[in-house]
C-alpha cells in the first residue's frame, strides 16, 4: 500500500488559521459561537480552532465541546460502536451558532448523525460545518461551510488525518 503526504504540520496550521478567520467573518465576530468537535480528531481540531479564535479576538468565550455521535450513526454495527462522552459547554447551545468540527468530510453520514445528536442538547440558532479535508463522494446532500483543503480522491483511496494530540505527527496522508 503506497502513501503520500498531502498536508504537513505547517499546512494544517495555515488551514486552521484560515478556517478560524472565516468563522469569525461569517459570524460577524465571536459572539455566540460554540465549537463542537466530533471525536476523535474533530475534538482536537475544535480545541485548536478555539485557541486561534482567542488569539484573533480575545472576546471569544472559548465555548468548545465534544459531540459523541456513536448512537446516531446509521452505518455502523453495534459491535463497532464505542461510546464516548459528549461535553456541551456550560452556556449550552440554545440560540447559539454551533460550528461542528471534523477532520474529513466524505459520505456525509457522520455529519447527518451529528445533526441528529445536536437536537438532544438544544436548539441552536444556526449550525455550520468546518472540516480540515473535504474529499468528496457525498452520499447525502451535505456540504462544509469552512474547508481547510478540498482533496479530490478515488473511492478506493483512504485519507488519514494525524494530529499530535493522538498521533506521532501532524499530517494528512492518502493511502492507495
HELIX and SHEET records of a PDB file:
HELIX    1   1 UNK A    9  UNK A   27  1                                  19    
HELIX    2   2 UNK A   41  UNK A   56  1                                  16    
HELIX    3   3 UNK A   70  UNK A   72  5                                   3    
HELIX    4   4 UNK A   78  UNK A   80  5                                   3    
HELIX    5   5 UNK A  109  UNK A  118  1                                  10    
SHEET    1   A 3 UNK A   3  UNK A   8  0                                        
SHEET    2   A 3 UNK A 171  UNK A 175 -1                                        
SHEET    3   A 3 UNK A 158  UNK A 162 -1                                        
SHEET    1   B 5 UNK A  64  UNK A  66  0                                        
SHEET    2   B 5 UNK A  33  UNK A  37  1                                        
SHEET    3   B 5 UNK A  97  UNK A 105  1                                        
SHEET    4   B 5 UNK A 126  UNK A 134  1                                        
SHEET    5   B 5 UNK A 146  UNK A 150  1                                        
END                                                                             
